[in-house]
């Protein structure tokens, strides 16, 4: 499957998205992306130990603290945290996809995801792909 095929597949089932590193500051890209996803009908679950609520949704300090099902974990953290976040996703179980936002790469996170049957995307913006798919447009090519 190509990366575009994986993106399409994820978008076919994504309903509840945990956003790791979601800031409560509207000037941050994590806020902008989560707000856009929320406007399109996705349920957003903020994961950030430094906030209690973002975009009207209760925030949780870790992925392990999030109740209920998570379809996709969308990550806005620095690369040195990505392997640990991927391990948290694997340990939690039940998550179908790990998505690293535009500019983020991690061979370690990729290895953990692939070897645990997770759909995996890195270096793409979920907001852009959702907008393109919703408009019936062709998904943008990889930035790299």
N, C-alpha and C positions, 0 to 999 in steps of 0.2 A: 504494500500500500504506500502511495506517495504521501508526503506531508499534507498536501491539500486534501487527499482522501481522508486522512486521519482527522483533519479539522472538520470536514463535512460530517464525519461519523460522530464526533464529539457534539457538534451542534444539533445533531438529530436527537440526542437524549438529554442534553444539559437542561436542567430546570432549576436546580439549587446549587449555587456556586459559593463556596467559601473563599473569601479573598484575604489571603495572608499578607499582612502588612498594610491593610487598608487604613488610611489616615482619615482623621476627621476634619482635616483642612482642605477646603474646596480648591485651593491652588495646587494640590498634589495630583499627579497623574492617577494614582490609585483611586482617589475620590472621583475623579472625572470618569474613569472607566466604569467603576461600580455604579455610579449614578446613571450612566447611559444604559448599562445592562438592566438596571432596575426599571428604568422607563420603558424598556422593551419587554417587561413582564417576567424577567428572571428574579428568583428569590436570592437575595444577597445575604451572606452571613459574614460579618466582619470578624477577622481573627487578628487581634492586636492587644497585647497585655496592657497597653498604655491608654486605652480608651474604654468607655463603658457603652457608648452608642455611636453609630454612624449611619447617616441616611435613614434615621428612624428605626434602625434595627439594633437589637442588643448585640454587643461585641463580646467575644470570648477570648480568654488569654491564650489558649492553645487549641489546636485541632481536636485533641482528645476531649476537650471540654464541650465541644459542639454537640448538642443533642440531635438525634435523627439522622436521616440519610443525607449524604453529600454526593452530588454527581461529579463535580469538577472542583479541584483546588487550583485557584488562580493566584500566582505568587508575585508579589512586589517586594522582594527583599534582595539584599546584596548577595553576590555569588557565593561568598564564603558561608552563607547560611543554607544554601540550596540542598546540599546532601542531607543535612539534618532534617529539613522540611520534608524531603522525599521519604526519609525513613519514618517520619511521623505519619505520613500518608499511608505507607505500607502497614505500619503497626496498627493504625486505626481500623483498617479493613473497610470494605464496602464502597470505597471511592473508585470511580471508574476512570478518571483522567487527572493527570497532573499537567498544568499549563504554566510555563514560565514566560512572563511578559517580555515584550520587545527589549532586546539588548541583553537578555539573560541566557547564559549557557552553562551547562554543568554535565560533564561526562559521567560523574558519579550519580547524579540524580537520574539521568537517562538510564544508566545501568540498573539502578534500583527499580525504576518504573517498568522498564521492559521485562526484567526478570520476574516481576510480580504481576504481569499481565495487565498493566495499566496503559491506557492510551496516553501518549506523551507528546507534548508540543513545547518547543522552546523558541525564543526570539521571535514571537509574534504577538500582536495585540488582539486580545479577545474582542474588544470593542469594535475594532476595524473589521474583523472577520464576521462578527454578528451583523453589523450594519450592511456589509456587502451581501451576505447571504439573505438577509431580510428584504433587500431591495432587488433580489434576483440577479445581482451582478456577479461577475466572475470574481472569485477570491483573489486577492492580490498575491503576486509571487513572493517567494521568500526574500527577506531583506538582505540575507547574507549571500 
